[in-house]
Amino acid sequence: MPSYDEALVRRAFEGTNAVKHLAVLRHTLLEEIISSLAKWSLDLSPDNVVQRECEAARFLFDKGCRTFAERHIRKALAIAVDNELPVRVLEVCALQRRLYTDESKHLRTILERELRAVTMIHELHEAQRAAMDLDVNIVAAIRAVPELHRSHSREWCDVS
């Protein structure tokens, strides 16, 4: 796929009013493309919205629109944090690390956010394991006292 060549575009529009506004036109076109892609997918779950925002940020970053990519990253991060989606938070953090390669202030914040997301994933895993253990214990307890269970069932059903 050919990449965007600004010099070639400027030469093509030389002598027109559009040449003065190429940056704005480019931004508008990219936003329209991203908006069209977002409307194409009808799933509006927070997880998918974060994923689409990340894809838009990657697209804009690859096209050299860092400022606009940052806007989509901030939106994706806010949605991921508000909806407690730690895996998506990690994905957004990876994008931020790609964007802020040399800025230690941002890197520290990103790493702290990643640590919170990993901790949340660990706690979720522990809670799921505890729930599975509880289910196993309940089943074992029910199997251990089948006679008691049956006798109580007859007692409550007997209406004579």
Backbone as a ProteinNet text record, in pm:
[ID]
protein_1_A
[PRIMARY]
MPSYDEALVRRAFEGTNAVKHLAVLRHTLLEEIISSLAKWSLDLSPDNVVQRECEAARFLFDKGCRTFAERHIRKALAIAVDNELPVRVLEVCALQRRLYTDESKHLRTILERELRAVTMIHELHEAQRAAMDLDVNIVAAIRAVPELHRSHSREWCDVS
[TERTIARY]
84.7	0	89.6	68	151.2	124.7	227.5	211.6	180.3	141.6	105.2	230.2	232.7	345.5	295.4	326	273.4	324.2	449.8	505.7	430.7	399.2	325.5	184.2	119.7	-14.4	-9.6	90.7	104.3	122.4	205.3	225.4	95.3	16.5	-108.9	-209.9	-208.6	-304.7	-242.7	-125.1	-55.5	-141.4	-149.7	-226.7	-373.3	-415.9	-555.5	-561.4	-680.7	-699.4	-678.8	-700.6	-689	-547.6	-447.3	-309.4	-284.1	-356.9	-340.3	-398.2	-492.8	-565.4	-544.7	-434.2	-411.8	-411.1	-352.5	-347	-487.8	-572.5	-710.2	-787.5	-769.5	-837.4	-794.2	-665.7	-614.4	-675.6	-676.1	-733.7	-881.9	-955.7	-1098.6	-1121.7	-1042.8	-1055.4	-1026.4	-921.3	-888.4	-998	-1052.5	-1160.9	-1285.6	-1313.9	-1428.4	-1409	-1287	-1257.3	-1278.4	-1226.3	-1240.2	-1387.1	-1460.3	-1602.2	-1680.7	-1649.6	-1717.6	-1689.4	-1565.5	-1530.4	-1602	-1614.4	-1683.3	-1831.1	-1893.3	-2035.6	-2060.4	-1958.9	-1972.6	-1995.7	-1929.8	-1947.4	-2057.1	-2157.1	-2271.6	-2258.6	-2155	-2137.7	-2082.2	-2162	-2122.2	-2083.8	-2043	-1999.8	-1872.4	-1850.7	-1731.1	-1602	-1595.2	-1475.9	-1449.5	-1553.2	-1536.7	-1511.7	-1572	-1547.1	-1400.5	-1346.5	-1205	-1117.9	-1152.5	-1075	-1075.8	-1192.3	-1200.3	-1122.1	-1127.9	-1051.1	-901.3	-858.2	-716.6	-676.7	-763.5	-735.3	-727.2	-816.7	-813.6	-684.3	-643.3	-519.1	-398.8	-394	-283.7	-280.2	-398.1	-408.2	-357	-404.7	-363.2	-214	-164.4	-22.5	62.7	21.1	95	92.5	-11.4	-22.7	44.4	106.2	179.1	94.4	-24.8	-114.5	-111.8	-1.2	19.2	-83.1	-111.9	-205.2	-343.8	-389.5	-520.9	-521.4	-409.9	-398.3	-408.7	-346.2	-352.2	-496.4	-576.2	-717.1	-791.8	-769.7	-836.5	-783.3	-654.9	-597.1	-657.8	-671.5	-731.8	-875.5	-951.7	-1090	-1093.9	-1008.7	-1003.5	-965.9	-869.3	-825.9	-937.9	-1007.8	-1117.1	-1226	-1261.3	-1365.2	-1317.4	-1192.2	-1138.2	-1131.5	-1089.5	-1080.1	-1220	-1310.4	-1447	-1520.3	-1494	-1563.5	-1482	-1372.6	-1285.8	-1249.7	-1184.2	-1138.3	-984.8	-926.8	-781.6	-701.7	-751.9	-678.5	-674	-783.8	-787.1	-700.4	-694.4	-605.9	-461.5	-424.1	-288.2	-264.2	-364.6	-351.6	-331.3	-409.2	-395.8	-258.4	-213.3	-81.4	29.3	14	112.5	115.4	-0.8	-5.4	60	34.7	94.4	247	296	441.4	500.5	427	472	474.5	378.6	366.7	469	485.5	574.9	703.6	783.7	902.5	1010.6	1019.9	1131.7	1090.7	964.5	917.6	897.5	993.2	993.1	870.9	819.6	701.1	582.4	561.5	450.9	477.6	601.5	635.3	606.6	638.2	611.9	462.1	381.5	235.7	182.5	234.7	191.5	224.8	345.8	387	303.4	270.1	184.7	45.1	-7.1	-138.4	-134.3	-25.9	-10.9	-5.4	64.8	73.6	-64.5	-145.3	-281.4	-365.5	-349.6	-426.8	-385.8	-256	-209.3	-257.6	-254.8	-305.1	-453.6	-529.6	-672.2	-695.9	-616.4	-629.1	-599.2	-495	-458.2	-570.9	-627.5	-736.7	-860.1	-887.7	-1000.1	-977	-855.7	-822.4	-838.3	-792.4	-805.8	-953.1	-1034.6	-1177.8	-1245.6	-1207.2	-1264.6	-1224.5	-1100.2	-1053.9	-1129.4	-1150.4	-1225	-1369.9	-1431.2	-1568.6	-1576.1	-1477.4	-1475.3	-1457.9	-1370.1	-1351.2	-1480	-1551.2	-1677.3	-1780	-1787.7	-1879.6	-1847.4	-1720.2	-1677.7	-1716.1	-1695.6	-1728.7	-1879.3	-1958.6	-2104.5	-2150.8	-2099.5	-2136.5	-2094.6	-1974.6	-1926.6	-2014.4	-2056.1	-2141.6	-2278.1	-2332.5	-2462.6	-2453	-2346.5	-2328.8	-2302.3	-2245.7	-2210.9	-2334.2	-2439.5	-2558.7	-2683.6	-2686.4	-2803.8	-2928.5	-2912.3	-3029.5	-3093.6	-3013.1	-3065.3	-3141	-3085	-3148.2	-3283.7	-3288.2	-3412.2	-3517.7	-3477.9	-3576.1	-3637.8	-3556.9	-3611.7	-3704.3	-3672.7	-3758.1	-3893.9	-3899.3	-4027.5	-4107.5	-4037.9	-4105	-4177.5	-4113	-4171.6	-4282.3	-4272.8	-4373.2	-4493.9	-4481.3	-4590.4	-4697	-4815.9	-4923.9	-5042.7	-5022.7	-5134.5	-5180.8
-117.1	0	123.9	215.8	335.5	424.8	492.1	579.1	721.4	801	940.3	1019.9	1086.6	1170.3	1313.6	1390.6	1527	1614.9	1598.1	1679.7	1653.7	1529.4	1493.3	1552.9	1548.7	1605.5	1757.1	1822.4	1968.2	2006.5	1929.2	1956.8	1937.9	1838.2	1811.9	1924	1987.6	2093.6	2233.1	2243.7	2372.2	2471.5	2592.2	2696.4	2700.9	2614.4	2615.6	2659.2	2691.1	2727.5	2607.3	2488.1	2366.9	2347.8	2396.1	2377.1	2444.6	2552.6	2622.7	2542	2455.3	2384.5	2233.9	2188.7	2044.6	1970.8	2030.7	1963.6	1942.8	2044	2033.7	1931.9	1937.4	1841.8	1698.8	1680.9	1547	1496.7	1581.3	1543.2	1508.2	1590.8	1567.3	1435.1	1409.1	1284.1	1163.9	1171.3	1060.3	1038.1	1146.8	1133.4	1073.5	1110	1052.5	903.7	865.3	722.7	645.7	698.5	632.2	626.6	734.6	737.7	635.6	625.6	527.9	385.5	359.4	225.6	193.5	292.4	271.2	242.6	309.7	287.3	152.3	101.6	-25.8	-138.8	-130.9	-230.9	-183.2	-266.4	-225.5	-261.3	-334.5	-375.2	-258.1	-206.3	-90	-125.7	-249.2	-286.8	-208.6	-178	-101.7	-165.4	-297	-367	-337.1	-344.1	-317.5	-170.2	-81.4	61.8	92.4	35.2	55.9	0.7	-116.5	-176.7	-87.3	-33.2	54.5	183.9	239.1	360.2	333.1	216.3	179.2	162.9	101.1	86.2	222.3	312.5	447.8	518.4	503.2	565.9	510.5	378.4	318.4	373	378.9	428.4	571.9	658.2	798.2	812.6	734.1	740.5	699.9	594.2	548.8	651.7	735.5	839.8	969.3	968.5	1085.9	1186.8	1150.5	1242.5	1211.4	1240.7	1204.4	1269.3	1397.6	1468.6	1405.2	1369.7	1309.6	1166.4	1098.5	963.3	969.2	1069.8	1085.9	1103.1	1174.9	1197.7	1064	978.5	848.1	758.1	768.8	689.3	730.9	861.2	908.6	858.9	862.3	815.4	665.3	587.5	442.7	411.5	484.2	459.9	492.3	601.8	639.2	532	482.3	379.2	249.8	211.8	87.6	94.2	207.9	223.1	228	305.8	318.4	184.8	99.5	-28.8	-145.6	-114.5	-214.5	-326.6	-286.5	-380.1	-382	-458.9	-452	-495.1	-589.6	-632.7	-518.3	-446.5	-331.6	-217.1	-201.2	-99	-129.5	-257.3	-295.1	-265.3	-287.8	-258.7	-108.7	-27.5	117.7	162.8	104.8	139.3	106.1	-4.6	-40.5	65.4	115.8	223.8	350.7	380	499.2	487.4	368.2	349.8	372.6	333.1	354	503.6	577.4	719.3	801.7	767	843.2	764	746.1	661.6	723.3	853.8	916.4	1008.7	1010.6	1101.9	1025.6	1039.8	959.7	987.3	1110.2	1143	1056.9	1049.2	968.1	819.8	779.5	638.2	588.4	668.3	628.8	609.7	703.2	693.8	570.2	544.8	428.2	299.4	290.7	169.5	148.4	256.4	244	194.8	247	203.4	56	14.9	-126.2	-215.4	-171.1	-248.6	-265.5	-158.2	-168.4	-266	-262.7	-352.9	-498	-523.4	-660.2	-708.3	-620.2	-655.2	-688.3	-610.5	-636.5	-772	-803	-933	-1046	-1028.4	-1130.3	-1149	-1039.4	-1048.4	-1114.3	-1084.1	-1146.4	-1296.8	-1334.3	-1476.2	-1546.5	-1484.1	-1541.5	-1555.4	-1456.2	-1462	-1574.1	-1590.2	-1698.7	-1834.9	-1847.3	-1972.9	-2002.5	-1900	-1918.9	-1958.7	-1900	-1935.6	-2080.3	-2123.9	-2263.4	-2358.5	-2322.9	-2405.5	-2413.2	-2302.4	-2300.5	-2391.2	-2385.4	-2473.1	-2619.6	-2653.7	-2792.5	-2834.8	-2748.5	-2780.2	-2796.2	-2715.6	-2727.8	-2860.9	-2896.5	-3024.3	-3140.1	-3133.1	-3239.5	-3249.6	-3136	-3137.1	-3196.1	-3165.2	-3220.1	-3371.1	-3416.1	-3560.4	-3634.6	-3568.3	-3632.9	-3662.9	-3589.2	-3608.5	-3626.5	-3726.2	-3742.1	-3781.8	-3863.3	-3906	-3787.9	-3702.7	-3585.4	-3496.9	-3481.9	-3399.5	-3458.6	-3588.5	-3653.6	-3649.1	-3674.6	-3676.5	-3539	-3433.9	-3298.9	-3265.6	-3314.3	-3286.6	-3350.4	-3474.3	-3542.5	-3471.6	-3426	-3355.8	-3233.6	-3156.6	-3030.3	-3057	-3167.8	-3196.6	-3270.4	-3330.8	-3408.7	-3316.3	-3320.7	-3232.9	-3310.5	-3432.1	-3514.2	-3477.7
0	0	0	-91.8	-96	24.7	71.3	187.7	142.3	236.7	211	179.4	64.9	24.1	15.7	118.4	126.3	12.8	-26.6	-135.2	-265.9	-291.3	-412.2	-410.5	-295.7	-283	-301.6	-242.4	-257.7	-404.2	-475.9	-618.6	-697.4	-659.5	-730.8	-710.7	-593.4	-564	-575.3	-631.8	-644.5	-723.4	-670.6	-737.1	-697.5	-605.5	-560.7	-414.9	-369.3	-228.2	-136.1	-188.7	-107.6	-53.7	-126.1	-81.8	53.4	82.1	209.6	326.3	297.3	402.8	397.6	344.3	329.5	462.6	563.7	694.2	749.2	737.3	785.7	702.3	570.6	483	512.6	536.5	568.1	698.1	799.4	928.5	912.9	840.5	820.3	748	646.4	572.3	662.3	742	832.1	935.3	990.3	1087.2	1022.8	898.9	827.4	803.5	769	748.1	878	987.3	1117.8	1159.2	1138.2	1172.4	1090.2	963.6	877.7	922.3	958.4	1006.3	1137	1224.9	1353	1331.7	1235.4	1208.6	1142.5	1075.3	1006.8	1106.4	1220.5	1325.1	1419.7	1441.1	1522.1	1669.6	1705.7	1844.5	1925.6	2016.4	2094.4	2237.8	2260.9	2394.8	2428.3	2555.9	2593.4	2543.1	2547.8	2501.6	2353.9	2270.9	2128.1	2098.7	2176.9	2158.1	2186.9	2294.3	2327	2214.6	2166.4	2058.1	1933.5	1897.9	1780.3	1800.5	1922.2	1951	1939.4	1984.9	1973.1	1826.8	1748.9	1605.9	1537.2	1574.6	1518.1	1557.4	1683.3	1729.7	1654.1	1636.2	1559	1416.5	1355.1	1218.1	1209.5	1300	1298.9	1328.9	1423.1	1457.8	1337.5	1267.6	1149.4	1037.3	1034.7	932.7	976.3	1093.5	1140.2	1214.3	1254.2	1325.4	1474.6	1537.1	1677.9	1771.1	1749.7	1836.7	1831.8	1712.4	1698.4	1751.7	1738.6	1795	1947.2	2007.4	2153.1	2200.8	2124.7	2161.4	2167.6	2068.9	2067.3	2179.5	2209.3	2317.8	2451.3	2474	2599.6	2613.8	2504.7	2508.5	2537.7	2470.6	2492.3	2636.6	2690.1	2827.7	2926.5	2905.7	2996.3	2996.7	2879.8	2871.3	2936.6	2910.8	2967.4	3120.1	3173.1	3318.8	3380.6	3322.1	3375.9	3378.1	3279.4	3268.8	3323.5	3390	3452.3	3354.2	3245	3142.8	3144.3	3237.4	3255.4	3132.4	3055	2935.9	2834.6	2820.4	2729.6	2782.1	2914.2	2971.9	2932	2938.1	2897.4	2749.7	2667.7	2524.5	2501	2572	2558	2608.6	2716.8	2770.5	2670	2600.4	2497.9	2387.8	2350.7	2251.3	2305.6	2431.3	2491.1	2495.7	2529	2530.6	2392.3	2290	2152.3	2118.5	2174.6	2147.7	2226.5	2353.7	2441.8	2466.3	2366	2379.2	2466.6	2470.2	2540.6	2654.9	2690.1	2794.1	2924.1	3017.2	3139.9	3228	3225.8	3306.8	3263.2	3135.1	3083.1	3105.5	3088.5	3102.4	3243.3	3343.1	3482.4	3506.1	3457.4	3471.5	3399.8	3281.4	3203.8	3277.9	3331.2	3402.9	3529.6	3599.8	3718.5	3680	3568.8	3520.4	3479.7	3415.5	3377.2	3500.6	3604.5	3727.9	3790.9	3792.7	3846.4	3764.2	3632.8	3545.7	3568.6	3580.6	3605.6	3742.1	3841.2	3974.3	3967.5	3891.6	3876.6	3809.2	3708.3	3640.9	3738.4	3819.8	3918.8	4020.6	4070.2	4167.6	4106.3	3981.5	3911.8	3898.2	3864.5	3852.6	3987.3	4094.3	4228.8	4267.4	4235	4266.4	4187.5	4061.8	3981.2	4036.6	4079.5	4138.5	4267.9	4351.3	4476.4	4447.3	4345.7	4310.3	4262.7	4185.1	4139.8	4257.7	4352.3	4471.8	4553	4565.3	4637.8	4569.7	4438.4	4364.8	4389.6	4385.5	4409.9	4551	4648.8	4787.8	4807.5	4741.5	4752.3	4695.1	4578.6	4516.8	4606.6	4663.1	4752.2	4876.7	4931.8	5051.4	5019.8	4904.6	4866.6	4847.6	4787.7	4765.6	4895.9	4992.9	5119.5	5204.6	5187	5269.2	5183.2	5097.2	5010.9	5089.1	5193.7	5270.6	5341.3	5399.4	5467.9	5369.7	5253.5	5149.6	5107.9	5088.7	5045.1	5156.4	5281.8	5389.7	5411	5399.3	5414.7	5298.5	5182	5066.1	5085.4	5139	5162	5269.8	5374.1	5482.9	5433.3	5349.4	5302.9	5199.9	5127.4	5025	5080.8	5198.2	5255.1	5312	5254.4	5298.7	5354.5	5397.8	5447.2	5583.3
[MASK]
++++++++++++++++++++++++++++++++++++++++++++++++++++++++++++++++++++++++++++++++++++++++++++++++++++++++++++++++++++++++++++++++++++++++++++++++++++++++++++++++

